[in-house]
Amino acid sequence: MTTLEELNYCYDFVLNLTIESGKVIRDAFQGSKKIETKAGDWDLVTQYDKKIEAILIDNLARRFPTHKFIGEETVSHSNFLPELTNVPTWLIDPIDGTTNFVHSFPHTCISIALAVNKELEIGIVYNPILEQLFTARRGHGAFLNGKPIKSSNVEELEHSLLCLEASYATIEDIRDIILGRLEAFVSIAHGIRTMGSAALTLCHVAMGAVEGYHSDNLMPWDVAAGVLIIREAGGMVIDTNGGEFNVMSPKLIAVGNCRLAKELVKLIKHADIKTHQRSLLLQTMK
């Protein structure tokens, strides 16, 4: 059991560490980067991703030796996703929006969350380029630079600004599904945005800047902090099928309110049916 006093200490420690680590991004932002690929040409990593993750894990491990870690670069290197247990566990994305970072596009951030007994307790998303610090503690609200934030109460899709990560359409196996859903979003929404950072997009849902965000192609470290921030801002995160969200297998719909969630579930299901029918038709024509 982790006490409130211990969680307060964890929060203060990791907040200072995250802000300090943000200097690495800020200092390297305009310069050249050594770029490698992981899962594909679209999945980039730089020496700074590795450097920041090492800073975070090394310092946290020294201060909290019994805690566990699920970090993007550590997992990518081992090709093994650890199980989330009841032990206090930090979920870390050292640079979310690496492609943005490589191109000096300012939507890039550090995302870090603490789960205790599999429950998200602390969430921090920090964009040091635009000086946006999103924070949340379970049961204590969500904040941007210390000021409370609230998710949108817009309930109609046609009045909503929606986010979808269209660049995943570069992956051939899921291209038709992604483009089908994109077409459905474009056809009804007020507007569509692609930020290139899941963590920051989730925070924009939390602050009410966008009404909804959907992606099936994320990892736990992409979403853990942002999910808590949304929940604490009054929004909700569910599975794409409308069920309970699983942070370790994150297929998500993140929205400002319940009614919009139901509308997005229906929209996505209808889009997938159309995509499947189109695929069958093309096969019969061959």
Secondary structure, DSSP 8 states (H G I E B T S, - for coil): ---HHHHHHHHHHHHHHHHHHHHHHHHHTTS---EEESSSTT-EEEHHHHHHHHHHHHHHHHH-TT-EEEEHHHHHHHT------SS-EEEEEEEESHHHHHTT-S--EEEEEEEETTEEEEEEEEETTTTEEEEEETTS-EEETTEE--------GGG-EEEE-GGGGGSGGGHHHHHHHHHHHHHHSSEEE--S-HHHHHHHHHTTSSSEEEESS--HHHHHHHHHHHHHTT-EEEETTSS---TTS--EEEESSHHHHHHHHHHHHHHHHHHHHHHHHHHHH-
